[in-house]
Amino acid sequence: MSGTAKKVADVTFKAGKTIDWEGMARLLVSDEARKEFASLRRAFDEVNSQLQTKFSQEPEPIDWEYYRKGLGSRLVDMYKQAYESIEIPKYVDTVTPQYMPKFDALVVELKEAEQKSLKESARLEKEVADVQELKKKLSTMTAEEYFAKHPELKKKFDDEIRNDYWGY
């Protein structure tokens, strides 16, 4: 097996082990997203399996003597010479340097968006808890208790009363 093919197979194998599939699956909220995610994981596993089986094995050596007996030495020698003269070019990666800065910028942007999302999520969870608490207490709460929690509304009502504005 060529060194490049083995390297590709090794990298994909390691990548498959480092992906937190269960962690990502927990973040999905819709059934459609879960189906698409399962499809992506199956496709990844299939490709990874093919890379492991196809590129992790050395090709069987050609038994030139066997073919010499059946086809003749001249023809086999010609094929052997052509086979041995084949040079597989080394892969030169020109794509990674182009996309890595963009990818790194996207990762930074993603982390910033994640932080904003976590802050917003915490704020919304607190707001939901406050509304649920208010919902429980609303039937027994006095106006003074409500205004103690919402001083801006008390100020607004006091200003309206002071300015003799009764809403009509």
Summary of the structure (lengths in Angstrom):
residues: 168
radius of gyration: 34.3
end to end distance: 86.9
largest distance: 115.2
contacts: 311
relative contact order: 0.05
helix: 77%
strand: 0%
